[in-house]
Amino acid sequence: IKAALRQKGTKGERVMAAAIDELKQIDDKGSWKPVAKSSLSRQELKGIVRTFMFVIDKFTPAGEVIKVKARLVAMGNMQDPSSIAMDTSAPTVDITSVLAMAAISAMEKRHVMTCDVGGAFLHTVWPKTEGRQIVHLDKVNTSILLQIKPEYKQFVAADGTILMDLERGLYGLVQSARLWYNRLVEVLQKEGYQANPADPCVFNKGSAANQSTVMFHVDDLSCSSHDMKMLKRLEELLISEFGKEHIKCVWGMDHSYLGMRFLYMGDGTVRVSMTGYI
Protein backbone atom coordinates (compact mmCIF):
# COMPACT_ATOMS: atom_id res chain seq x y z
CA ILE A 1 0.00 0.00 0.00
CA LYS A 2 2.85 2.43 0.76
CA ALA A 3 4.41 1.96 -2.66
CA ALA A 4 1.03 2.05 -4.41
CA LEU A 5 0.03 5.34 -2.76
CA ARG A 6 3.24 6.97 -4.01
CA GLN A 7 2.03 6.68 -7.60
CA LYS A 8 1.14 10.03 -9.10
CA GLY A 9 -2.13 11.20 -10.52
CA THR A 10 -5.32 9.21 -10.80
CA LYS A 11 -3.60 5.87 -10.13
CA GLY A 12 -2.70 6.96 -6.61
CA GLU A 13 -6.23 8.27 -6.13
CA ARG A 14 -7.70 4.94 -7.25
CA VAL A 15 -5.41 3.12 -4.82
CA MET A 16 -6.61 5.27 -1.91
CA ALA A 17 -10.24 4.76 -2.93
CA ALA A 18 -9.69 0.98 -3.09
CA ALA A 19 -8.03 0.95 0.34
CA ILE A 20 -10.88 2.97 1.86
CA ASP A 21 -13.43 0.59 0.29
CA GLU A 22 -11.63 -2.44 1.73
CA LEU A 23 -11.40 -1.10 5.29
CA LYS A 24 -14.96 0.26 5.14
CA GLN A 25 -16.24 -3.14 4.02
CA ILE A 26 -14.48 -4.83 6.94
CA ASP A 27 -15.73 -2.28 9.46
CA ASP A 28 -19.29 -2.12 8.12
CA LYS A 29 -19.63 -5.90 8.55
CA GLY A 30 -18.83 -5.58 12.25
CA SER A 31 -15.70 -7.64 11.66
CA TRP A 32 -13.69 -6.07 14.46
CA LYS A 33 -13.58 -3.56 17.28
CA PRO A 34 -10.67 -1.44 18.52
CA VAL A 35 -8.99 -2.57 21.71
CA ALA A 36 -6.50 -0.97 24.08
CA LYS A 37 -3.19 -2.78 24.43
CA SER A 38 -3.31 -2.33 28.20
CA SER A 39 -6.49 -4.44 28.40
CA LEU A 40 -4.90 -7.52 26.84
CA SER A 41 -3.48 -10.48 28.74
CA ARG A 42 0.08 -11.66 28.21
CA GLN A 43 -1.15 -14.55 26.07
CA GLU A 44 -3.32 -12.26 23.94
CA LEU A 45 -0.39 -9.91 23.42
CA LYS A 46 1.74 -12.84 22.33
CA GLY A 47 -0.93 -13.87 19.80
CA ILE A 48 -1.16 -10.49 18.00
CA VAL A 49 -0.95 -10.88 14.22
CA ARG A 50 0.27 -8.12 11.92
CA THR A 51 -1.65 -7.12 8.79
CA PHE A 52 -0.62 -5.67 5.45
CA MET A 53 -2.62 -4.03 2.68
CA PHE A 54 -1.83 -5.35 -0.79
CA VAL A 55 -2.93 -3.61 -3.99
CA ILE A 56 -3.30 -5.29 -7.39
CA ASP A 57 -4.83 -4.62 -10.78
CA LYS A 58 -7.66 -7.08 -11.50
CA PHE A 59 -7.82 -8.43 -15.06
CA THR A 60 -10.40 -10.34 -17.09
CA PRO A 61 -9.31 -13.62 -18.75
CA ALA A 62 -9.06 -11.54 -21.95
CA GLY A 63 -6.38 -9.36 -20.31
CA GLU A 64 -8.46 -6.22 -19.74
CA VAL A 65 -8.07 -4.27 -16.49
CA ILE A 66 -11.25 -4.44 -14.41
CA LYS A 67 -10.29 -2.34 -11.42
CA VAL A 68 -7.70 -1.60 -8.75
CA LYS A 69 -8.31 -3.89 -5.79
CA ALA A 70 -6.99 -3.55 -2.24
CA ARG A 71 -6.99 -6.42 0.25
CA LEU A 72 -6.10 -6.33 3.93
CA VAL A 73 -4.30 -9.56 4.72
CA ALA A 74 -3.43 -10.94 8.15
CA MET A 75 -0.03 -12.63 8.40
CA GLY A 76 -1.21 -16.12 9.29
CA ASN A 77 2.40 -17.33 9.52
CA MET A 78 2.57 -15.48 12.86
CA GLN A 79 -0.17 -17.67 14.37
CA ASP A 80 0.81 -20.34 16.87
CA PRO A 81 -0.33 -23.71 15.42
CA SER A 82 -0.69 -25.17 18.93
CA SER A 83 -3.35 -22.55 19.76
CA ILE A 84 -5.61 -23.49 16.82
CA ALA A 85 -8.42 -25.82 17.88
CA MET A 86 -10.48 -26.25 14.71
CA ASP A 87 -9.89 -28.20 11.51
CA THR A 88 -8.35 -25.70 9.09
CA SER A 89 -8.37 -27.76 5.89
CA ALA A 90 -10.41 -26.04 3.17
CA PRO A 91 -10.93 -27.78 -0.20
CA THR A 92 -11.32 -26.02 -3.55
CA VAL A 93 -12.97 -27.42 -6.66
CA ASP A 94 -10.79 -29.74 -8.74
CA ILE A 95 -9.92 -28.53 -12.25
CA THR A 96 -11.21 -31.86 -13.59
CA SER A 97 -14.62 -31.10 -12.07
CA VAL A 98 -14.62 -27.63 -13.62
CA LEU A 99 -13.89 -28.89 -17.13
CA ALA A 100 -16.22 -31.90 -16.79
CA MET A 101 -19.12 -29.71 -15.67
CA ALA A 102 -18.43 -27.26 -18.52
CA ALA A 103 -18.69 -30.14 -20.99
CA ILE A 104 -21.86 -31.49 -19.35
CA SER A 105 -23.47 -28.03 -19.25
CA ALA A 106 -22.65 -27.51 -22.94
CA MET A 107 -23.82 -30.97 -24.02
CA GLU A 108 -27.07 -30.75 -22.05
CA LYS A 109 -27.56 -27.10 -23.10
CA ARG A 110 -27.97 -25.95 -19.49
CA HIS A 111 -28.35 -22.37 -18.34
CA VAL A 112 -25.09 -21.19 -16.75
CA MET A 113 -24.53 -18.61 -14.01
CA THR A 114 -21.24 -17.59 -12.40
CA CYS A 115 -21.24 -15.70 -9.09
CA ASP A 116 -18.71 -13.92 -6.94
CA VAL A 117 -19.29 -13.37 -3.21
CA GLY A 118 -17.61 -10.13 -2.17
CA GLY A 119 -15.71 -10.11 1.13
CA ALA A 120 -16.48 -13.82 1.60
CA PHE A 121 -14.53 -14.36 4.82
CA LEU A 122 -16.30 -11.40 6.41
CA HIS A 123 -19.56 -13.36 6.23
CA THR A 124 -18.25 -15.82 8.82
CA VAL A 125 -18.25 -15.57 12.60
CA TRP A 126 -15.02 -15.99 14.54
CA PRO A 127 -15.56 -19.08 16.74
CA LYS A 128 -15.23 -18.69 20.50
CA THR A 129 -13.33 -21.99 20.61
CA GLU A 130 -10.43 -20.24 18.88
CA GLY A 131 -10.16 -17.55 21.56
CA ARG A 132 -9.65 -13.85 20.86
CA GLN A 133 -7.65 -12.93 17.78
CA ILE A 134 -6.06 -9.48 17.87
CA VAL A 135 -4.67 -7.96 14.68
CA HIS A 136 -2.28 -5.04 14.29
CA LEU A 137 -2.75 -2.30 11.68
CA ASP A 138 0.33 -0.31 10.70
CA LYS A 139 0.48 3.47 10.65
CA VAL A 140 -0.65 3.85 7.03
CA ASN A 141 -3.68 1.59 7.34
CA THR A 142 -4.58 3.12 10.71
CA SER A 143 -4.62 6.59 9.17
CA ILE A 144 -6.93 5.34 6.40
CA LEU A 145 -9.20 3.64 8.94
CA LEU A 146 -9.49 6.89 10.89
CA GLN A 147 -10.89 8.59 7.78
CA ILE A 148 -13.79 6.14 8.06
CA LYS A 149 -14.06 5.92 11.84
CA PRO A 150 -12.48 8.98 13.52
CA GLU A 151 -13.91 7.78 16.85
CA TYR A 152 -11.27 5.03 16.88
CA LYS A 153 -8.59 7.68 17.47
CA GLN A 154 -8.66 7.14 21.24
CA PHE A 155 -7.32 3.60 20.67
CA VAL A 156 -4.40 4.65 18.46
CA ALA A 157 -0.98 4.03 20.01
CA ALA A 158 1.79 6.61 20.20
CA ASP A 159 3.42 5.11 17.09
CA GLY A 160 0.25 5.67 15.04
CA THR A 161 -0.84 2.04 14.93
CA ILE A 162 -3.98 0.37 16.26
CA LEU A 163 -5.05 -3.06 17.55
CA MET A 164 -8.36 -4.60 16.49
CA ASP A 165 -10.22 -7.51 18.13
CA LEU A 166 -11.70 -9.72 15.39
CA GLU A 167 -15.35 -10.77 15.31
CA ARG A 168 -15.18 -12.39 11.85
CA GLY A 169 -12.71 -14.20 9.63
CA LEU A 170 -10.01 -12.19 7.87
CA TYR A 171 -8.00 -13.08 4.78
CA GLY A 172 -4.67 -14.62 5.69
CA LEU A 173 -5.67 -16.21 8.99
CA VAL A 174 -5.32 -20.00 9.03
CA GLN A 175 -8.94 -20.61 10.10
CA SER A 176 -10.68 -18.24 7.66
CA ALA A 177 -10.90 -20.43 4.55
CA ARG A 178 -12.44 -23.31 6.52
CA LEU A 179 -14.90 -20.98 8.24
CA TRP A 180 -16.05 -19.75 4.83
CA TYR A 181 -16.28 -23.29 3.41
CA ASN A 182 -18.50 -24.33 6.34
CA ARG A 183 -20.65 -21.22 5.93
CA LEU A 184 -21.22 -21.73 2.20
CA VAL A 185 -21.93 -25.44 2.59
CA GLU A 186 -24.46 -24.63 5.31
CA VAL A 187 -26.27 -22.26 2.94
CA LEU A 188 -26.33 -24.76 0.07
CA GLN A 189 -27.51 -27.62 2.26
CA LYS A 190 -30.32 -25.46 3.61
CA GLU A 191 -31.56 -25.15 0.03
CA GLY A 192 -31.38 -28.92 -0.51
CA TYR A 193 -28.03 -29.21 -2.27
CA GLN A 194 -25.88 -32.25 -1.46
CA ALA A 195 -22.13 -32.74 -1.89
CA ASN A 196 -21.01 -34.82 -4.85
CA PRO A 197 -19.05 -37.81 -3.50
CA ALA A 198 -16.35 -37.20 -6.12
CA ASP A 199 -15.63 -33.59 -5.10
CA PRO A 200 -16.45 -31.77 -1.82
CA CYS A 201 -16.76 -28.50 -3.75
CA VAL A 202 -19.43 -29.73 -6.18
CA PHE A 203 -23.03 -29.76 -4.92
CA ASN A 204 -26.11 -31.08 -6.71
CA LYS A 205 -29.83 -30.68 -6.21
CA GLY A 206 -32.31 -32.90 -8.03
CA SER A 207 -31.43 -35.30 -10.82
CA ALA A 208 -31.53 -35.78 -14.59
CA ALA A 209 -33.30 -32.92 -16.37
CA ASN A 210 -34.21 -31.26 -13.05
CA GLN A 211 -30.66 -31.20 -11.68
CA SER A 212 -28.94 -28.01 -10.55
CA THR A 213 -25.16 -28.03 -9.95
CA VAL A 214 -22.96 -25.63 -7.99
CA MET A 215 -19.18 -25.79 -7.85
CA PHE A 216 -16.99 -23.34 -6.01
CA HIS A 217 -13.40 -22.24 -5.54
CA VAL A 218 -13.51 -20.23 -2.31
CA ASP A 219 -15.84 -17.31 -3.21
CA ASP A 220 -16.16 -17.99 -6.95
CA LEU A 221 -19.20 -20.08 -7.89
CA SER A 222 -20.19 -21.65 -11.19
CA CYS A 223 -23.76 -22.94 -11.42
CA SER A 224 -25.77 -24.68 -14.13
CA SER A 225 -29.24 -26.14 -14.61
CA HIS A 226 -31.87 -26.86 -17.25
CA ASP A 227 -34.34 -25.06 -15.02
CA MET A 228 -33.82 -21.30 -15.02
CA LYS A 229 -36.06 -21.02 -11.96
CA MET A 230 -33.67 -23.19 -9.91
CA LEU A 231 -30.76 -20.89 -10.74
CA LYS A 232 -32.84 -17.79 -10.03
CA ARG A 233 -33.79 -19.29 -6.68
CA LEU A 234 -30.09 -19.93 -5.97
CA GLU A 235 -29.21 -16.33 -6.84
CA GLU A 236 -31.98 -15.09 -4.51
CA LEU A 237 -30.68 -17.39 -1.76
CA LEU A 238 -27.14 -16.00 -2.06
CA ILE A 239 -28.46 -12.43 -1.99
CA SER A 240 -30.61 -13.11 1.07
CA GLU A 241 -27.70 -14.72 2.94
CA PHE A 242 -24.85 -12.39 1.98
CA GLY A 243 -26.50 -9.17 0.82
CA LYS A 244 -27.25 -7.84 -2.67
CA GLU A 245 -24.22 -5.54 -2.59
CA HIS A 246 -21.91 -8.55 -2.11
CA ILE A 247 -23.31 -10.84 -4.83
CA LYS A 248 -22.33 -10.37 -8.46
CA CYS A 249 -23.85 -12.93 -10.85
CA VAL A 250 -23.28 -13.21 -14.59
CA TRP A 251 -25.70 -15.00 -16.93
CA GLY A 252 -25.48 -15.98 -20.58
CA MET A 253 -23.18 -17.94 -22.87
CA ASP A 254 -19.87 -16.17 -22.11
CA HIS A 255 -18.32 -16.67 -18.65
CA SER A 256 -15.06 -15.96 -16.85
CA TYR A 257 -14.19 -18.51 -14.18
CA LEU A 258 -10.88 -19.17 -12.39
CA GLY A 259 -8.88 -17.24 -14.97
CA MET A 260 -10.51 -19.10 -17.87
CA ARG A 261 -13.06 -17.98 -20.42
CA PHE A 262 -15.89 -20.42 -21.11
CA LEU A 263 -17.77 -19.65 -24.32
CA TYR A 264 -20.83 -21.88 -24.76
CA MET A 265 -21.55 -22.21 -28.47
CA GLY A 266 -25.15 -23.42 -28.24
CA ASP A 267 -24.43 -26.50 -30.33
CA GLY A 268 -23.42 -28.79 -27.46
CA THR A 269 -19.81 -27.55 -27.29
CA VAL A 270 -17.87 -25.08 -25.16
CA ARG A 271 -14.63 -23.29 -25.98
CA VAL A 272 -12.15 -22.71 -23.16
CA SER A 273 -9.36 -20.13 -23.44
CA MET A 274 -6.89 -18.14 -21.33
CA THR A 275 -5.90 -15.40 -23.74
CA GLY A 276 -5.16 -12.88 -21.01
CA TYR A 277 -2.89 -15.29 -19.18
CA ILE A 278 -0.91 -16.00 -22.37
N, C-alpha and C positions, 0 to 999 in steps of 0.2 A: 504493500500500500504506500509506503514512503516513496519508493522509486516511481510508482505510477502517478502519484500526486504532483511530482516534479515536472511532469510533461506539460508543455505550454499549450495555451489556447483551449479549444473546445474539448480536446481529449482529456486534459486534466479536470475539466468541469464535469465530464461524463463519469470519470472515475469517482469524484466526490459524490455525485448523485447516486452512483451504484453502491458506494459504501454506506451512505445514509439509508438507502432502501434496505440494505441487508440488516443493519442494526435496528432499524425501525421494525422490520418484520419480526426479528427475534424478540424485541421488547413488547410489541403489540400482542404477541401470542402468550404473554405472561411466562416467558421461558426462564426468567431469572429475576433476582432482586438484589440490590446492592447490599453489601455487608461490611461492617467495620472489622478490620484486622484484629483489633483488641478483643472482639467477641468470640474469636475462634479458639478451639482447643489446640493443643500441641499436635495432635494427630491430624486435625483438619488443616492446620498450617502446612504440615508435611505433605498433604495430598493435593495442594494447590497445583493446578495445571495452567500453563501459559497458553495464550491464543495468538494467532496471527491472522491478518486479513490478506487474502490473496486476490489478485485481480487478473482476469483473463478476457480475451475476446472470444465470444461464442460464434461458431460457424455452423452453417448448414452442411449436409453431406455434399452439396454442390460447390462448397468453398466460399459462400457468401457470408459476410459478417452479419450476425443477427443483432448483437448488442454487447456492451461492456458489462461483465458480471463480476460482482465482488462476493466473496465467501469468507465468513469468519470461521476459522478452523482451530479446534482445540488440539493441542499436542498430546495425543493419546500415548505416545511413547514415554511420557512422564508418569503415567499411571502405574501404580504398584499392582502387579498381577495377583498377588496374594490377597488383595483387598476386594477383588471382584468376585461376587457370589454367583451371578447368573451365567447361563450358557451364552457365549458371545458369538457363536458361529452364525453366519447369515448367508444363505445361498443366493445365487443369482441365476437367472435362466440360462440354460446351456445353449450354445450357438446352434447345435443340432436341432434343438426344439424350435428355435426361431425360424430356421430355414425350412424345417418340416412343416410348421404351421403356415408359413407363407405359401408353400406349395399346395397344401390342403385348402387354404382359403381361396387361392386362385382357381384350383380345379373345381371346387364346389361352388364357385362364384358367390362367396360370402360377402357381406358388408364388413368393412374394416374400419376400426377406429383406434387411433393412438392417443394416449393421454400422458400428460406430465403433471405430477403433483408438486407444486411449489413448496419449498421449505419443508420437505417430507419429515425430517427428524423432529421438527418442532411440533408435529402433531402427536408426538408420544408424551408419556408422563414418566418422569424420572422415578424409578422404583425405590421405595423406602429401604428395601433390603440391601441396596447398594450404598446406603449412607449418604451424607451430604457430599456434593461435588462442587468445589469452589474453583472458579476460573479467573485468571488474571488478564486484564486488558491493558495493553501498553499505552503510553502517553498519547500517541496519535489516535488510536481507536477510542480512547477515553474522551478526547476532545471532540470527536465526531458524535459520540454518544450524548455528550452534554448539550449538543445542538438540538437533540431530540427531547432529552429529559434533563433540563437544567436543575431540577430538584435533586438530582443525584450528586450534585457538587459537594454536599456535606460529607459524602463517603470517599471523596478523592483524596489519595495520600499526598504527602508533600512532594513526591517525585512525579506527580501528575497522572498516576495510574489508579485503577480501581479494581476491587474484587467483587465478583458476582456469584451468588448462590443459585445454582441451576435448579429449575423446576421441570425442565424438559430435556430431551436428548439434544446434543449439539454435534455437528460434523466433526469428526476426528476422534471422538471418544470411543473407546473399545466397545462399549455396550450399545451405542446408538443404532447401528445397522440392524442388530437383532431386535431391538425395541420396535423399529419401524416395520421389520418383517412380520413380527407378531401382530402389530396393529393392522396392517393391510390384510393379513390372512383372516383376522377376526372380522373385518368388514365384509370380505368376500364370502366367508362361511355363513354370515348372518343373512346373506342374500341367496344362500343355497348352493354356492359353488363348492366343489370338492377338489382336493389336490389330485393331480394325475400321478399315479404310482411311479411313472418313469422320470418325473421332474417335479421337485417341490415348489417350483416357481411357475408351474402351469396348472391352472384351475379350470375345471369344466362344470357346466350346468346343463342338464338335459342330455339328450342323445340324438344321434342321427340328424335328421333335418331340423330338429328343434334345439340343437346343441349351441351353446355359447362358450367361447374359450377366452381366457385371460392369461397372458404371460407377462412377467415383469422382471425388470432388472433394476432393483432398488426402487426409484420413483418414476421410472419410465414403463408405461403399460402399453401393450399391444393387444387388441381385442377383436374378435371376429364372430360373426353369426349370420345365419340365413335370415333370422328374424330381427328386423330393424328395431322393433319394440324392445327386445331384450337388451340391445346395446344402449338404447335411449334410457332404459331403466337403470342400467349400470352407470351411465353418465350422471343421472340424477342422484344415484346413491353416493357416488364420489363427491358430488357437490354438497350434498346434505351432510356428509361426514367431515369434509375438509374445507368447505367454504368455496363459493363460486370464484372468488378472487385467486384461489390457489389451484384451480383445475383448468387446464388448457387441453382441449380435445380437438383432434383433427379428423375429419371425415373425407371420404372420397376414394380415388384410385391411386393417388400419389402420396406416399408416406415416408417420413424420415424416422428411422429407429436404430438406435445404438450405432450411430455413425454411418449407417447404410441407407440407401434410397431404395424403396420397394415400389415399383411401378406395375400395378395390376392392369393387364392388357384387355381384360374382358373376354378373352377367348380361352380361358382356362390356364393361362400362363402368367408368370410374374417375372419381371426383370429386376435384378439386384445389382447395384453399382455403388462405388465409393469414389466418385470423381474428385471430390474435394480432398479426400485423404491422399490420393495420388498426387 
